[in-house]
C-alpha cells in the first residue's frame, strides 16, 4: 500500500512526488513517456533552448556596436537541435536522481484508475491511500480542412524539424505562437501570424505588446483573421470580410491546449470534469475523497510553475495538514520572445474592469544603466507598476526587455506579501542592475 500514487511525471507530478518522498511517505510515480512531462520534453525547456540559440545568433549579427566583430555568423539548426536534446537528456537524469534520492518509486507505463484506492498500469494493480492526477495537456488542433496535412504541425512536431522553412504560417497569436514567431523571425525565416481575436496575448498589458510587435517588424500579423482551409504550401483565411491566400512551407497550429483526461478512468470512478478540466477546490481536491488533480489537467493555470505549486498544495493537505491553499493572484508569467515579457498581478485594464482604484507609473528600461550598456540604444524595454490608490499596495508589475523573466519573482514576492509602495521603496537594490528599474518605477508613485 502506497501513501501516494502520482500519475504523470511533469513539473506538477514529479514535484509532488518529491515533496511527499521528502516527508518520508511511500510514493509511486507513473509516467508513460519521459520524466519531465511536456514542459521538459515538448514545451518549456526545448523551446527556451532554441530561443536562446536564436538570441545568441541575433546578438552575433548585431555585436559590432559593442566592439565585438563576428564575421559570417550563421545559424545551424542541426547543431541547435543537438544542444536542445542534450539539455533535455541531462534534465531527465536530474529528475530521475531526485526521485531516487527521495525514495520515490518510478514506473514507466500508462495508468488508469480502477477505484479511488487502486491504479492499474501495464497490467499490474497498485493500492494507495491518495492519488494525484498530473497528466497535463496536449495541443488542440481545430477542425480546419487541411489541418491533417504533413506540413501542418503542433508545438510538439515543430521542435523536431530538420531544416528551416523559407516561410512559416502560425495559426494563433498566444504565448506559444508568439514565442515561435520570435524564434523563426530571429533566424531569418519569413513569419506570418493569424489570430482570430483583435489582440495578441490578450491577458497582457497592451502597452508592452506594442513594444514587442515593434521589435518584430518583419513579422506580418493578421488580427481578427480566420483560417478557413490549408493546402499544400498555401493557407486560406478571411480578413476584413475578404478571403485571401498566402504561401506557407510549414503551418504551426498554436490555438490552445486540451486537458489529457481521456483514458484515465475518471468517468468510471466518478471524478467530475468541467469544460476547462477536472473540477478541483483550492486544495486541489476533486469531488472524490483522496483524489487530487493538478496542473493543466484542471485548467486553472496552464503554467509549469503553477503545476508545481499545485502539487505542493495537494501534498501539504494530505500529509502536513498545514493551512495551505492555491492562490492565483501572484503567479508570475513570462513570454520568452526576443525581447522577453514578464508580468505578475493585475494589469491596468483588469484593475479598471474590477473597479479597483489604481495609480500607475512606467519607466523605460534604458533608465537602468546596466540595461543600456548591455542592450544598446535601440533595445525596447519598459517597466510598469500598478498600485492600489488607497492602500498603496502593489497590485501588478509588467515588464518587457532584458532578462525580465529573472526579475519578475521579486514582484511576485511583493504582491504575495501585500507590500506597499513605501515598503518596497525602502528595499535596497544592487547597482548597477536591471532590477533597479522596478524600484525606480515605484518612486514615480507618490506615497501619502
C-alpha positions as CSV (number, residue, x, y, z in Angstrom):
1,X,0.0,0.0,0.0
2,X,1.4,3.4,-1.1
3,X,0.7,6.6,0.7
4,X,0.5,8.4,-2.6
5,X,0.5,7.5,-6.3
6,X,1.2,10.3,-8.8
7,X,0.1,9.8,-12.4
8,X,2.2,12.0,-14.6
9,X,5.8,12.9,-14.3
10,X,5.8,16.6,-15.4
11,X,6.6,19.6,-13.2
12,X,3.4,19.1,-11.2
13,X,3.7,15.4,-10.8
14,X,7.4,15.0,-10.1
15,X,7.5,17.9,-7.7
16,X,4.5,16.5,-5.8
17,X,6.3,13.1,-5.6
18,X,9.5,14.7,-4.4
19,X,7.7,16.7,-1.7
20,X,5.9,13.6,-0.4
21,X,9.0,11.5,-0.6
22,X,10.9,14.1,1.4
23,X,8.3,13.7,4.1
24,X,9.1,10.0,4.4
25,X,6.0,8.8,2.6
26,X,5.9,5.8,0.3
27,X,5.3,7.2,-3.2
28,X,4.9,5.8,-6.6
29,X,5.2,7.9,-9.7
30,X,3.8,6.6,-13.0
31,X,4.9,8.2,-16.3
32,X,4.1,6.9,-19.7
33,X,6.9,8.6,-21.5
34,X,9.9,10.6,-20.3
35,X,10.2,12.2,-16.8
36,X,9.7,15.9,-17.0
37,X,6.4,15.7,-19.0
38,X,5.5,18.1,-21.7
39,X,7.4,21.0,-20.1
40,X,10.8,19.3,-20.3
41,X,10.3,17.3,-23.4
42,X,7.9,19.1,-25.7
43,X,7.5,22.6,-24.3
44,X,9.2,25.0,-21.9
45,X,12.8,23.6,-22.0
46,X,13.3,22.8,-25.7
47,X,11.6,26.0,-26.8
48,X,13.7,28.1,-24.5
49,X,16.9,26.3,-25.5
50,X,16.2,27.1,-29.2
51,X,15.2,30.6,-28.4
52,X,18.5,31.1,-26.6
53,X,20.3,29.9,-29.6
54,X,18.4,32.3,-31.8
55,X,19.2,35.1,-29.3
56,X,22.9,34.3,-29.5
57,X,22.7,34.4,-33.3
58,X,20.9,37.7,-33.3
59,X,23.4,39.2,-30.8
60,X,26.3,38.0,-33.0
61,X,24.8,39.8,-36.0
62,X,24.4,43.0,-34.0
63,X,27.5,42.9,-31.8
64,X,29.8,45.3,-33.8
65,X,28.5,48.4,-32.0
66,X,29.6,46.7,-28.7
67,X,33.1,46.2,-30.0
68,X,32.8,42.6,-31.0
69,X,33.0,41.8,-34.7
70,X,31.7,38.4,-35.8
71,X,32.3,37.5,-39.4
72,X,29.9,35.4,-41.3
73,X,27.7,34.4,-38.4
74,X,25.3,31.6,-39.3
75,X,22.5,29.7,-37.5
76,X,23.0,26.0,-37.7
77,X,19.6,24.3,-37.0
78,X,21.2,20.8,-36.7
79,X,23.6,21.9,-34.0
80,X,20.9,23.8,-32.1
81,X,18.7,20.7,-32.1
82,X,21.6,18.6,-30.8
83,X,22.1,21.0,-28.0
84,X,18.4,21.0,-27.2
85,X,18.4,17.2,-27.0
86,X,21.5,17.2,-24.7
87,X,19.8,19.7,-22.4
88,X,16.6,17.6,-22.2
89,X,18.5,14.4,-21.5
90,X,20.6,16.0,-18.8
91,X,17.5,17.3,-17.0
92,X,15.7,14.0,-17.3
93,X,18.6,12.4,-15.5
94,X,18.4,15.1,-12.9
95,X,14.8,14.4,-12.2
96,X,15.4,10.6,-12.0
97,X,18.2,11.3,-9.4
98,X,15.7,13.4,-7.4
99,X,13.2,10.6,-7.4
100,X,15.8,8.1,-6.3
101,X,17.1,10.5,-3.6
102,X,13.7,10.9,-2.1
103,X,12.9,7.2,-2.4
104,X,10.1,7.7,-5.0
105,X,9.5,4.5,-7.0
106,X,9.1,5.2,-10.7
107,X,7.1,3.0,-13.1
108,X,7.1,3.6,-16.9
109,X,3.6,2.9,-18.3
110,X,0.1,4.2,-19.0
111,X,-2.0,4.4,-15.8
112,X,-5.8,4.1,-15.3
113,X,-7.9,4.5,-12.2
114,X,-9.7,1.3,-11.1
115,X,-11.3,2.9,-8.0
116,X,-10.3,5.7,-5.6
117,X,-7.6,3.5,-4.0
118,X,-6.4,1.4,-6.9
119,X,-4.4,2.3,-10.0
120,X,-3.6,0.0,-12.9
121,X,-0.5,0.4,-15.0
122,X,0.8,-2.1,-17.7
123,X,-1.4,-4.9,-16.3
124,X,-0.4,-4.5,-12.7
125,X,-2.6,-3.0,-9.9
126,X,-1.2,-0.7,-7.2
127,X,-3.0,0.2,-3.9
128,X,-2.8,3.6,-2.4
129,X,-4.4,6.0,0.1
130,X,-4.1,9.1,-2.1
131,X,-3.9,9.8,-5.9
132,X,-2.6,12.9,-7.7
133,X,-3.6,13.2,-11.3
134,X,-1.0,15.2,-13.2
135,X,-1.4,14.2,-16.8
136,X,-1.1,17.6,-18.3
137,X,-2.5,18.7,-21.7
138,X,-2.0,18.3,-25.4
139,X,-2.1,20.8,-28.3
140,X,-5.6,21.4,-29.6
141,X,-6.0,21.2,-33.4
142,X,-9.1,22.9,-34.7
143,X,-11.3,21.2,-37.4
144,X,-9.8,23.2,-40.3
145,X,-9.8,21.5,-43.7
146,X,-6.3,20.5,-44.4
147,X,-5.1,20.5,-40.8
148,X,-4.1,16.9,-41.2
149,X,-1.6,17.6,-44.0
150,X,2.1,16.6,-43.4
151,X,3.4,20.2,-43.3
152,X,0.9,21.2,-40.6
153,X,2.4,20.8,-37.1
154,X,1.7,21.5,-33.5
155,X,4.3,22.8,-31.0
156,X,5.4,19.2,-30.4
157,X,6.2,18.4,-34.0
158,X,7.9,21.6,-34.9
159,X,10.5,21.1,-32.2
160,X,12.0,18.3,-34.4
161,X,12.2,19.8,-37.8
162,X,15.4,19.1,-39.7
163,X,15.5,22.2,-42.0
164,X,14.3,25.7,-41.6
165,X,11.4,26.7,-43.8
166,X,11.5,29.7,-46.1
167,X,8.2,30.9,-44.7
168,X,6.0,29.7,-41.7
169,X,2.4,30.5,-41.0
170,X,1.5,30.5,-37.3
171,X,-2.2,30.0,-36.5
172,X,-2.8,31.5,-33.1
173,X,-1.2,34.6,-31.6
174,X,-1.0,33.4,-28.0
175,X,2.1,32.8,-25.9
176,X,3.2,29.7,-27.8
177,X,2.6,31.2,-31.2
178,X,4.5,34.4,-30.4
179,X,7.4,32.6,-29.0
180,X,7.8,30.5,-32.1
181,X,7.2,33.7,-34.2
182,X,10.1,35.3,-32.4
183,X,12.3,32.3,-32.8
184,X,11.8,31.9,-36.6
185,X,11.9,35.6,-37.2
186,X,15.3,35.8,-35.3
187,X,16.9,33.1,-37.5
188,X,15.8,34.6,-40.8
189,X,12.5,32.8,-41.6
190,X,9.6,34.8,-43.0
191,X,6.8,34.7,-40.5
192,X,3.0,35.4,-40.8
193,X,0.7,35.1,-37.8
194,X,-3.1,34.6,-37.9
195,X,-5.1,35.5,-34.8
196,X,-8.9,35.4,-34.6
197,X,-9.1,37.9,-31.7
198,X,-8.5,41.6,-32.0
199,X,-5.4,41.4,-29.7
200,X,-2.3,39.2,-29.4
201,X,-2.0,37.6,-25.9
202,X,-5.0,39.4,-24.6
203,X,-4.2,38.9,-20.9
204,X,-1.0,41.0,-21.3
205,X,-0.7,44.8,-20.8
206,X,-1.1,46.1,-24.3
207,X,1.5,48.8,-24.0
208,X,4.1,46.0,-23.6
209,X,2.6,44.2,-26.6
210,X,3.0,47.3,-28.8
211,X,6.7,47.3,-27.8
212,X,7.0,43.6,-28.7
213,X,5.4,43.9,-32.1
214,X,7.6,47.0,-32.9
215,X,10.6,44.8,-32.1
216,X,9.4,42.2,-34.6
217,X,8.9,44.4,-37.6
218,X,9.4,41.7,-40.2
219,X,6.6,39.5,-38.7
220,X,3.3,40.0,-40.5
221,X,0.5,39.9,-38.0
222,X,-3.1,39.4,-39.1
223,X,-5.6,40.2,-36.3
224,X,-9.3,39.1,-36.4
225,X,-8.2,36.7,-39.1
226,X,-10.0,33.3,-39.5
227,X,-8.1,30.5,-41.2
228,X,-10.6,28.6,-43.4
229,X,-8.5,25.9,-45.0
230,X,-5.0,24.8,-45.6
231,X,-3.5,23.4,-48.8
232,X,0.0,22.2,-49.7
233,X,2.1,25.3,-49.5
234,X,-0.9,27.6,-49.0
235,X,-3.1,28.9,-46.3
236,X,-6.6,30.4,-46.9
237,X,-8.1,32.9,-44.5
238,X,-10.8,35.5,-44.0
239,X,-9.8,39.1,-43.0
240,X,-12.0,42.2,-43.1
241,X,-14.7,40.4,-44.9
242,X,-12.4,39.2,-47.7
243,X,-11.0,35.8,-48.5
244,X,-7.2,35.8,-49.0
245,X,-4.5,33.2,-49.6
246,X,-0.8,33.2,-48.6
247,X,2.2,31.0,-49.0
248,X,3.5,28.7,-46.2
249,X,6.1,26.0,-46.2
250,X,5.1,25.0,-42.7
251,X,1.9,25.7,-40.7
252,X,2.1,25.8,-37.0
253,X,-1.1,25.2,-35.0
254,X,-0.9,27.1,-31.7
255,X,-4.5,27.8,-30.8
256,X,-4.5,26.3,-27.3
257,X,-4.3,23.1,-25.4
258,X,-6.8,20.5,-24.1
259,X,-6.5,18.5,-20.8
260,X,-5.3,14.9,-21.0
261,X,-8.4,13.4,-19.2
262,X,-9.4,10.6,-21.6
263,X,-8.5,7.0,-20.8
264,X,-7.8,7.7,-17.1
265,X,-10.9,6.1,-15.9
266,X,-12.2,9.4,-14.5
267,X,-15.8,8.8,-15.6
268,X,-15.9,5.3,-14.2
269,X,-14.7,6.4,-10.8
270,X,-17.0,9.4,-10.8
271,X,-14.5,12.3,-11.0
272,X,-16.2,15.5,-12.1
273,X,-15.0,17.1,-15.3
274,X,-15.8,20.7,-16.3
275,X,-15.3,22.3,-19.7
276,X,-11.9,23.6,-18.7
277,X,-10.7,20.4,-17.0
278,X,-11.1,18.3,-13.8
279,X,-13.0,20.3,-11.1
280,X,-11.0,21.0,-8.0
281,X,-11.1,23.2,-4.9
282,X,-8.4,25.5,-3.6
283,X,-6.6,22.5,-2.1
284,X,-6.6,20.6,-5.4
285,X,-9.2,18.1,-4.2
286,X,-11.6,16.6,-6.7
287,X,-15.1,15.5,-5.7
288,X,-13.8,12.0,-4.8
289,X,-12.0,11.9,-1.4
290,X,-8.3,11.1,-1.8
291,X,-8.1,12.0,-5.5
292,X,-6.4,15.3,-6.4
293,X,-5.9,16.9,-9.8
294,X,-3.1,19.4,-10.6
295,X,-1.6,21.4,-13.5
296,X,-3.1,21.6,-16.9
297,X,-5.5,18.8,-16.2
298,X,-7.7,21.1,-14.0
299,X,-7.4,24.1,-16.4
300,X,-6.9,26.6,-13.6
301,X,-3.5,27.9,-14.7
302,X,-1.6,26.4,-17.6
303,X,1.9,27.1,-16.4
304,X,4.6,24.7,-15.3
305,X,5.3,26.6,-12.0
306,X,1.6,26.7,-11.3
307,X,1.5,22.9,-11.6
308,X,4.5,22.6,-9.2
309,X,2.8,24.8,-6.6
310,X,-0.5,22.9,-7.0
311,X,1.4,19.7,-6.3
312,X,2.9,21.2,-3.2
313,X,-0.6,22.3,-2.0
314,X,-2.0,18.9,-2.6
315,X,0.8,17.1,-0.7
316,X,0.6,19.6,2.2
317,X,-3.1,18.9,2.5
318,X,-2.6,15.2,2.5
319,X,0.3,14.9,4.9
320,X,1.2,18.2,6.6
321,X,-2.2,19.4,7.4
322,X,-0.9,23.0,7.1
323,X,-3.5,25.7,6.1
324,X,-2.2,25.8,2.6
325,X,-4.4,26.7,-0.4
326,X,-3.7,27.5,-4.0
327,X,-3.8,31.3,-4.7
328,X,-3.6,32.7,-8.3
329,X,-3.3,36.4,-7.7
330,X,0.5,36.4,-7.5
331,X,1.5,33.8,-10.1
332,X,4.2,35.3,-12.4
333,X,4.1,34.6,-16.2
334,X,6.7,35.0,-18.9
335,X,6.6,35.1,-22.7
336,X,10.1,34.1,-23.8
337,X,10.1,36.2,-27.0
338,X,13.1,38.4,-28.0
339,X,12.7,40.7,-26.1
340,X,11.2,38.8,-23.1
341,X,8.0,39.9,-21.5
342,X,7.0,39.1,-17.9
343,X,4.2,40.1,-15.6
344,X,2.6,39.4,-12.3
345,X,-0.7,40.5,-10.7
346,X,-3.3,42.8,-12.2
347,X,-2.9,44.7,-15.5
348,X,-4.2,48.3,-15.7
349,X,-7.1,47.1,-17.8
350,X,-8.1,44.3,-15.5
351,X,-8.0,46.6,-12.4
352,X,-10.3,49.1,-14.1
353,X,-12.6,46.2,-15.2
354,X,-12.9,45.3,-11.5
355,X,-13.4,48.9,-10.4
356,X,-10.3,49.0,-8.3
357,X,-8.9,52.5,-7.7
358,X,-5.3,52.5,-9.0
359,X,-2.3,54.6,-9.9
360,X,0.2,53.5,-12.5
361,X,3.8,54.5,-13.4
362,X,6.1,53.5,-16.1
363,X,9.8,53.9,-16.9
364,X,11.8,52.8,-20.0
365,X,14.3,50.0,-19.3
366,X,17.0,52.4,-20.6
367,X,16.7,54.2,-17.2
368,X,18.8,51.3,-16.0
369,X,22.5,51.9,-16.7
370,X,23.2,48.1,-17.0
371,X,20.3,47.6,-19.4
372,X,21.6,50.4,-21.7
373,X,25.2,49.1,-21.5
374,X,24.2,45.6,-22.4
375,X,21.4,46.1,-24.8
376,X,22.1,49.3,-26.7
377,X,20.2,52.4,-27.6
378,X,17.8,50.6,-29.9
379,X,16.6,48.0,-27.4
380,X,13.0,48.0,-26.4
381,X,12.1,47.9,-22.8
382,X,9.7,49.2,-20.2
383,X,8.6,48.5,-16.6
384,X,5.1,49.4,-15.5
385,X,3.6,49.2,-12.0
386,X,0.0,49.1,-10.8
387,X,-0.7,50.3,-7.3
388,X,-3.9,50.5,-5.2
389,X,-4.7,54.2,-5.0
390,X,-5.9,54.0,-1.4
391,X,-4.0,51.2,0.4
392,X,-0.8,51.8,-1.7
393,X,-0.4,48.0,-2.1
394,X,1.4,46.8,-5.1
395,X,-1.1,45.1,-7.4
396,X,0.9,44.4,-10.6
397,X,4.2,44.6,-12.3
398,X,4.7,44.2,-16.0
399,X,8.0,44.3,-17.9
400,X,9.5,43.9,-21.4
401,X,13.2,43.8,-22.2
402,X,16.3,42.1,-21.0
403,X,16.1,39.1,-18.6
404,X,12.8,40.3,-17.0
405,X,11.9,36.6,-16.5
406,X,14.6,36.6,-13.8
407,X,13.2,39.7,-12.1
408,X,9.5,39.0,-12.0
409,X,9.8,36.8,-8.9
410,X,10.6,39.9,-6.9
411,X,7.3,41.3,-8.0
412,X,5.5,38.0,-7.1
413,X,7.0,38.1,-3.6
414,X,5.9,41.7,-3.1
415,X,2.4,41.1,-4.4
416,X,2.0,37.8,-2.4
417,X,3.1,39.7,0.8
418,X,0.8,42.6,0.0
419,X,3.7,45.1,0.3
420,X,3.0,48.8,-0.1
421,X,4.9,51.3,-2.2
422,X,6.6,52.7,0.8
423,X,7.7,49.2,2.0
424,X,9.4,48.5,-1.4
425,X,11.0,51.9,-1.6
426,X,13.0,51.0,1.5
427,X,14.4,47.9,-0.1
428,X,17.9,48.4,-1.4
429,X,18.6,47.0,-4.9
430,X,22.2,46.4,-6.2
431,X,23.7,49.0,-8.6
432,X,24.1,48.7,-11.5
433,X,21.4,46.1,-12.1
434,X,18.5,46.0,-14.4
435,X,16.3,45.1,-11.4
436,X,16.7,48.6,-10.1
437,X,14.1,49.7,-12.7
438,X,11.4,48.2,-10.5
439,X,12.3,50.3,-7.5
440,X,12.9,53.4,-9.7
441,X,9.4,53.0,-11.2
442,X,7.9,52.7,-7.8
443,X,9.4,56.1,-6.9
444,X,7.3,57.5,-9.7
445,X,4.3,56.8,-7.5
446,X,3.8,59.4,-4.8
447,X,3.4,58.0,-1.3
448,X,0.8,59.5,1.1
